[in-house]
């Protein structure tokens, strides 16, 4: 047993060395997003429905740009990647499709967030305000994430890194760090602008989106068109799953304010789970493409080994998250449960979430592969959004069980 364990860690030394560092950066970076959410409490009250938009907005950045990183990682593994921006190249096609998906999904996100509020009888701002915040925040964040993806891919390619182990944590962390401030900025613009101005800009966003999508589908490069056509339906499903997470958190918002550190915990918790999902699904996609992972009815040895890797990462990352969230609360003077309760909450809810993640990630990757779909385009978005909902429910359930939402 000891020999097998030693061999396991030896065989996956590079996975752990790169992954641990990337996850630590992701966890600490995600705390910035948590602090940002805490400072947005007044804005959340002034713009009802914004909390429901936040999880899908954050999740969509990871879904689109995490999948971008996964596709680039697969291209490196199979030898088709090159650092080139010429028309039709792998890198340029992925950049163009990611930005177009960001624009289209942001419009849809604003509409669906408003429709969900109306359907459930929840208070909400107007649909044009939600669309404006979603699109402007999404595009600003997307431009930053495109640049980060190019940098990570370029450095990883030159140094022969396996970017499957680093791109997902770094991109999800970067997505959190830039998305919430961009949404906050967009929300402030809404609060300080005439309603007619917001309406006109929202209409312009929708018209531009329709024109660009039409041009891309009819005249775009083959790879860009393939990515958009295959990704758009699954990303729509992902928006709905992430909205469930938003509604779940929104229903507990008043109670969470009693212990503001819990608001700080939520964004990094969800995105650390997404980072782990990104690592696992990126690895599964590459292993399927290379023929190393057999898409069987039950997970085999290779899949089980990857599950073990994710559990080891989870023990590290969720313990660190509980400690660091408590430390941030202490530093900022925010009301908080005791340290051991924060660690127990983060670790227990995290391990439950990761258990569901392992199952979802495997079968989503296998099913998409069997249906001749690209796992890179479907596994990360579907897994990530499902985990947002599972993680939000798990976190809220344990908060209630532990009595932490009682002031």
Helices and strands as residue ranges (DSSP letters): H 2-11, H 13-39, H 41-46, H 50-78, H 90-120, H 127-159, G 163-165, H 167-191, H 195-219, H 222-250, H 253-256, G 257-259, H 261-289, H 301-332, H 339-370, H 375-401
